[in-house]
Amino acid sequence: MNNDERLLYAYMAGIIDGEGSISISCASKEKPYVPKLTVSNTNYAMIRLFEEKFGGKVRKRTFKTDTLRSQAENWKDGYEWSLIHQKAANVIRTLFPYLRIKKPQAIVLLRLAKLKHKYN
């Protein structure tokens, strides 16, 4: 790994620490617990960077209630990038050395991914 790639990974880990979520999601009754990684922000270029580097899904965040819509007239659009299952675990493995704040959540996600891989 070259220095530019290390800097990029450190930058992306910082974004996950500040704007991301490392969680366990309920995908369906058949697969009730899955590792999930998300990053939300109003800066589309930042979100797009994650999609370009790691794949996943980007969606535009919408407001679900009329109250929020009326308050949001001057708000910027929000975007969310997400990955689930082993793809989320692979990203966490790559960025793990650079995480600072969400390292405990990353450990739990990696343990779940390892268990799911072992028993599937």
C-alpha positions in Angstrom: 0.0 0.0 0.0 1.5 3.4 -1.0 1.4 6.6 1.1 -1.5 8.1 -1.0 -3.7 5.1 -0.3 -2.9 5.2 3.4 -3.8 8.9 3.5 -7.1 8.2 1.7 -8.0 5.4 4.1 -7.2 7.6 7.1 -9.4 10.3 5.7 -12.2 7.9 5.0 -11.9 6.4 8.5 -12.2 9.9 9.9 -15.4 10.5 8.0 -16.8 7.2 9.4 -15.7 8.3 12.9 -17.6 11.6 12.5 -20.4 11.0 10.0 -20.8 7.3 9.9 -22.6 4.5 11.6 -21.3 1.0 12.3 -24.2 -1.1 13.3 -26.0 -4.4 13.3 -29.2 -4.3 11.2 -32.2 -6.6 10.8 -32.3 -7.3 7.1 -35.1 -9.9 7.1 -36.5 -12.8 9.0 -34.2 -15.2 7.2 -31.1 -13.1 7.9 -32.0 -11.3 11.1 -28.6 -9.8 12.0 -26.3 -8.3 9.5 -23.3 -6.0 9.8 -24.1 -2.6 8.3 -21.9 0.4 7.6 -23.4 3.8 6.6 -22.1 7.4 6.1 -24.5 10.3 5.8 -23.7 13.8 4.7 -24.9 16.7 2.5 -21.7 16.7 0.6 -22.4 14.4 -2.4 -18.8 14.2 -3.5 -17.8 12.8 -0.1 -20.5 10.2 -0.3 -19.6 9.4 -3.9 -16.0 8.7 -2.8 -17.1 5.8 -0.6 -19.2 4.4 -3.4 -16.4 4.7 -6.0 -13.8 3.1 -3.6 -15.9 0.3 -2.0 -19.2 0.0 -4.0 -22.4 -0.1 -2.0 -25.6 1.9 -2.4 -26.1 5.7 -2.3 -29.5 7.1 -1.7 -30.9 10.6 -1.4 -32.3 11.2 2.1 -35.9 12.4 2.0 -38.1 14.0 4.7 -41.0 11.8 5.9 -43.3 14.3 7.6 -44.9 17.5 6.5 -43.5 19.2 9.6 -39.9 18.4 8.5 -40.6 19.4 4.9 -41.8 22.9 6.0 -38.8 23.3 8.3 -36.4 22.1 5.6 -37.0 24.7 3.0 -33.4 26.0 3.4 -31.8 22.7 4.1 -29.4 21.0 1.7 -30.2 17.6 0.3 -28.7 14.7 2.3 -27.1 11.5 1.0 -26.4 8.2 2.6 -24.0 5.5 1.5 -24.4 2.0 2.9 -23.0 -1.5 2.7 -24.2 -4.6 4.5 -23.0 -8.2 5.1 -19.4 -9.2 4.4 -18.8 -6.1 2.2 -19.3 -3.9 5.2 -16.9 -6.1 7.2 -14.3 -5.9 4.4 -14.4 -2.1 4.5 -14.1 -2.1 8.2 -11.1 -4.4 8.0 -9.4 -2.1 5.5 -10.1 1.1 7.6 -9.7 -0.4 11.1 -6.1 0.7 11.7 -7.2 4.4 11.1 -10.5 4.4 13.2 -10.3 6.3 16.5 -13.8 6.9 17.8 -15.8 3.9 16.5 -13.2 1.2 16.9 -15.3 -0.6 19.6 -18.3 -0.8 17.2 -16.0 -2.0 14.5 -14.7 -4.8 16.7 -18.3 -6.0 17.3 -19.2 -5.8 13.6 -16.1 -7.8 12.7 -17.0 -10.5 15.3 -20.5 -10.8 14.0 -19.2 -11.0 10.4 -16.8 -13.8 11.5 -19.6 -15.7 13.2 -22.0 -15.4 10.3 -19.2 -16.5 7.9 -18.4 -19.5 10.1 -22.0 -20.7 10.4 -23.2 -20.0 6.9 
